[in-house]
Amino acid sequence: MQIGSGSVQARAVAEAAERIGEDVSAWRRARRMTQADLALRAHVSVRTLSKIESGDMSTSTLGLLRVLHTLGVLEGINAAIDPNESEVGMALLRDALPKRVRHG
């Protein structure tokens, strides 16, 4: 196996997908829902939900977002990726803004 940025990225993505799947499963079970219940309410197939829970992210982003919304955790995801909610994101945005705007 070649050690490079591609394999590091692939490993990080696979680990994140596995964690997301475990978390979705935990939220579903905490809400006392079967896979069939959640799939029906989220408007996804049981197979799609099963793939999400097993860490197989070959499913659509829309399906994942529907599941997260149905579980009531979508806002947490939105906040987690909002650049205005992290020091790094705010610094990057601040640095990206022009110092002044000139009109031609």
TAGI-V212657 format. One line per field, one symbol per residue. psi: psi as a letter, one per 20 degrees, with the letter a starting at -180 (. if undefined). A space follows every 10 residues. Layout:
psi=???
This chain:
psi=ppoahghggg gggggggggg gggggggghh jlqrhggggg hilrqhgggg gghjjokirq hggghggggh ikjhhhgghh johijqgggh gggghipqhq ppp.
